[in-house]
Amino acid sequence: NAGVTQTPKFQVLKTGQSMTLQCAQDMNHEYMSWYRQDPGMGLRLIHYSVGAGITDQGEVPNGYNVSRSTTEDFPLRLLSAAPSQTSVYFCASRLAGGSSYEQYFGPGTRLTVT
Amino acid sequence: SQQGEEDPQALSIQEGENATMNCSYKTSINNLQWYRQNSGRGLVHLILIRSNEREKHSGRLRVTLDTSKKSSSLLITASRAADTASYFCAPNSGGGADGLTFGKGTHLIIQP
């Protein structure tokens, strides 16, 4: 299994540009989440999904859109990039229910908005 | 889910020494997880302790949980340079899909 993969690894955008951060997992996990991590901070939840077709907002959703058309993929879209969105973005997934709550994280996408 | 607060924020020790970091949280939990993040990488799950457990071991890791004090500790014994990383706790109140919440973590540096 590749686990959770994210592309691209690095990205530089100009203010106002849009882009999509890709996230995919091959573990058949129902739950997927997007986080952002700013220097010296913990991870803040942006959006999450409990399954295909179902998404919900996390702590800091403004400026981001998500969709979940398949179990495997959970792309994050920046509609109009702003310097405040400069951050490292992590995608994570886990199984629904059961006794395991372990989250699996991707390697991250480092985004700079100028 | 609720955010845990790790303490200390930074810890520097000599290789071979033991490292202890603590986590406090506010409301009752179902389980508490510890994660490690190496520089520039994603978080990696280390260990999970359930609310009805008081202590758990995994290799050189020992986790304790005191639900009466709403606190947990992570002990890394015989530290190695490769243990240099940030460590995060994630108190989990249930099986909610809304992801875990992470604080600022403890940044551990192992001096050679």
Interface residues (C-beta under 8 A of the other chain):
Chain A: V4 E30 Y31 S33 Y35 G40 M41 G42 L43 L45 Y48 S49 V50 D56 G58 E59 F90 A92 A96 G97 S100 Y101 E102 Q103 Y104 F105 G106 P107 G108
Chain B: Q3 N30 N31 Q33 Y35 G40 R41 G42 L43 V44 H45 L48 F88 N92 G95 A97 D98 G99 L100 T101 F102 G103 K104 G105
